[in-house]
């Protein structure tokens, strides 16, 4: 599977932004809420979620589920959620 150069650039930019994320954007040492990085208001745009998922599947960055969501801001968790499309 060939990885598009623009996807590599997006993944690098996402990783860099996550590494510089301030307090309130993070949960744990190495995890950041996507909604805080990707948009100022509302959910992560669908096209961006698809690209981030593609970058994850290509090994360019790592997406992870939030742990202990019961103690986190519920709307921030929901707005950061990426739903995987299953073809079939």
The 8 nearest C-alpha neighbors of each residue, nearest first, counted from 0:
[[1, 2, 57, 3, 56, 53, 58, 54],
 [0, 2, 3, 57, 4, 6, 7, 54],
 [1, 3, 0, 4, 6, 7, 57, 54],
 [2, 4, 6, 5, 1, 7, 8, 0],
 [3, 5, 7, 6, 8, 2, 9, 1],
 [6, 4, 8, 7, 3, 9, 2, 10],
 [7, 5, 9, 3, 8, 4, 10, 54],
 [6, 8, 4, 10, 5, 9, 11, 3],
 [9, 7, 5, 11, 6, 10, 12, 4],
 [8, 10, 6, 12, 7, 11, 13, 5],
 [11, 9, 13, 7, 12, 8, 59, 60],
 [10, 12, 8, 14, 13, 9, 15, 7],
 [11, 13, 15, 9, 10, 14, 16, 8],
 [14, 12, 10, 16, 15, 11, 17, 9],
 [13, 15, 17, 11, 16, 12, 10, 18],
 [14, 16, 12, 18, 17, 13, 11, 19],
 [17, 15, 13, 19, 18, 14, 12, 20],
 [16, 18, 20, 14, 19, 15, 13, 31],
 [17, 19, 15, 16, 20, 14, 29, 13],
 [20, 18, 16, 17, 21, 15, 14, 22],
 [21, 19, 17, 18, 24, 16, 22, 25],
 [22, 20, 24, 23, 19, 25, 17, 18],
 [21, 23, 24, 25, 20, 26, 31, 19],
 [24, 22, 25, 21, 26, 20, 35, 32],
 [23, 25, 22, 31, 32, 21, 35, 20],
 [26, 24, 31, 23, 30, 22, 32, 27],
 [25, 27, 30, 31, 28, 24, 32, 29],
 [26, 28, 30, 29, 25, 31, 66, 65],
 [29, 27, 30, 26, 25, 31, 18, 22],
 [28, 30, 27, 31, 26, 25, 18, 17],
 [31, 29, 26, 27, 25, 28, 32, 17],
 [30, 32, 25, 24, 26, 17, 33, 29],
 [31, 33, 34, 35, 24, 79, 25, 36],
 [34, 32, 79, 36, 35, 37, 31, 43],
 [33, 35, 79, 37, 43, 32, 36, 78],
 [36, 34, 33, 32, 37, 24, 38, 39],
 [37, 35, 33, 34, 38, 32, 16, 17],
 [38, 36, 34, 33, 35, 43, 39, 44],
 [39, 37, 40, 34, 36, 35, 43, 41],
 [38, 40, 35, 41, 37, 34, 36, 42],
 [41, 39, 38, 42, 34, 35, 43, 37],
 [40, 42, 78, 38, 43, 39, 34, 44],
 [41, 43, 78, 34, 44, 79, 40, 38],
 [42, 44, 34, 37, 79, 38, 45, 48],
 [45, 43, 47, 46, 42, 48, 37, 38],
 [44, 46, 48, 47, 49, 43, 81, 42],
 [47, 45, 49, 48, 44, 50, 43, 51],
 [48, 46, 50, 49, 44, 45, 51, 43],
 [47, 49, 45, 51, 50, 46, 81, 52],
 [50, 48, 52, 46, 47, 51, 53, 45],
 [49, 51, 53, 47, 52, 48, 54, 46],
 [52, 50, 54, 48, 53, 49, 47, 55],
 [51, 53, 55, 49, 50, 54, 48, 56],
 [52, 54, 50, 56, 51, 55, 57, 49],
 [55, 53, 57, 51, 59, 52, 56, 60],
 [56, 54, 52, 60, 58, 61, 57, 53],
 [55, 57, 53, 58, 54, 52, 59, 60],
 [58, 56, 54, 55, 59, 53, 2, 60],
 [57, 59, 55, 56, 60, 54, 61, 53],
 [60, 58, 54, 57, 55, 10, 7, 61],
 [61, 59, 55, 58, 10, 54, 62, 14],
 [60, 62, 55, 63, 59, 58, 54, 56],
 [61, 63, 55, 60, 64, 52, 51, 30],
 [64, 62, 65, 61, 30, 66, 31, 55],
 [63, 65, 66, 62, 80, 30, 68, 76],
 [64, 66, 68, 63, 67, 76, 26, 30],
 [65, 67, 68, 64, 26, 69, 63, 27],
 [68, 66, 69, 70, 65, 71, 64, 26],
 [67, 69, 71, 70, 66, 65, 73, 76],
 [68, 70, 67, 71, 73, 72, 66, 76],
 [71, 69, 68, 67, 72, 73, 66, 76],
 [72, 70, 68, 69, 73, 67, 76, 75],
 [71, 73, 75, 74, 76, 70, 68, 69],
 [74, 72, 76, 75, 71, 77, 68, 69],
 [73, 75, 77, 76, 72, 78, 79, 71],
 [76, 74, 78, 72, 77, 73, 79, 34],
 [75, 77, 73, 79, 74, 78, 72, 80],
 [78, 76, 74, 80, 79, 75, 73, 42],
 [77, 79, 42, 75, 76, 80, 34, 74],
 [80, 78, 34, 33, 76, 77, 32, 75],
 [79, 81, 77, 78, 76, 82, 33, 43],
 [82, 80, 48, 83, 79, 52, 43, 49],
 [83, 81, 84, 80, 48, 49, 52, 45],
 [84, 82, 81, 85, 52, 49, 48, 80],
 [83, 85, 82, 86, 49, 81, 87, 52],
 [86, 84, 83, 87, 82, 49, 52, 81],
 [87, 85, 84, 83, 82, 49, 53, 52],
 [86, 85, 84, 83, 82, 49, 53, 52]]
